[in-house]
Amino acid sequence: MDRQANSFTRRLLDELDDRPADAVAIGGRYAAVRIGERIGLARRIPAPARSGAPPRSGAPPARPPENHPCPSSPALPASGKRFAGQRLAALVLAEDPIERVVGAAAINAQVDVRGGVPRNVFTYILEQAEHHAQIGIVGAFPFIPQLRRQCGAARVLVFEQRPLPDCLPAAQADALIPECDLVVITGSAFANGTLDQLLALRRGTTLVIGPSTPLSPLLFDFGVDVLAGLRATDPRILEIVGDDGGTRDFKPLTEEVLVESPRMRAPRGRSL
């Protein structure tokens, strides 16, 4: 079991209500779970490259046969079947990567942090990055080229599990993240089980961002200073996800939310 199972995720699971899931959709790029009016999203982890060839940037993993998320898994609900929200959420601790992403989506459908502003996190990072000496980013976000142009490439370190150009291997994060005074972590780290490990490394101001980010104030107790994600309620998102749609496809149907922790809002603790 990974370190995440013993900290943030365990605490989060303990606090969830056992509300039934109304719908589950799994496509090539995302999983989505609807519980009541809320829809939780979590990005699927791309499959590793084969034969030493790096994957195309942004390319989704291969779709399972028969358009079914995991035909051999009894842990996932069959079409039309309702599952208890806690049962789905607990899949975030599973070994199977598809089950984990469904669990993360189920959690994201049940958590929300109060407050926040409908602000684009890309703009937020670009505006504030100049006040930090070294920036570490976990995840190959599309705004990185512009950030490097504005701040200088040497000040922006990008860590990625996939072998992508201008990115450092994820294994180097252990040594380099502690040297960064601004750390940006993809919310997908929650679904793949590495979030707590990354939070343990950080020393500077830390943001967790992206559609997979759990908008839970518990993250503030684990050193996160800023959360940025999506609030989703439009049922059309489930259809988009099931049809292999990605962030650009469903984002117009969502609300961008950015919220700072109380220590960031306090005048003496504000470093951004």
Secondary structure as UniProt FT lines:
FT   HELIX           3..6
FT   HELIX           8..15
FT   STRAND          20..21
FT   STRAND          23..26
FT   STRAND          30..35
FT   TURN            36..37
FT   STRAND          38..43
FT   TURN            51..52
FT   TURN            57..58
FT   HELIX           65..67
FT   TURN            71..72
FT   TURN            74..75
FT   TURN            79..80
FT   STRAND          83..84
FT   HELIX           85..89
FT   HELIX           90..93
FT   HELIX           97..108
FT   TURN            109..110
FT   HELIX           121..128
FT   HELIX           129..131
FT   STRAND          135..138
FT   TURN            142..143
FT   HELIX           144..151
FT   HELIX           153..155
FT   STRAND          156..160
FT   TURN            165..166
FT   STRAND          168..169
FT   HELIX           170..172
FT   HELIX           173..176
FT   HELIX           177..179
FT   STRAND          182..186
FT   HELIX           188..191
FT   TURN            192..193
FT   HELIX           195..201
FT   STRAND          205..209
FT   TURN            211..212
FT   HELIX           217..222
FT   STRAND          226..232
FT   HELIX           236..242
FT   TURN            243..244
FT   HELIX           247..250
FT   HELIX           251..253
FT   STRAND          254..260
FT   HELIX           262..265
FT   HELIX           267..269
//
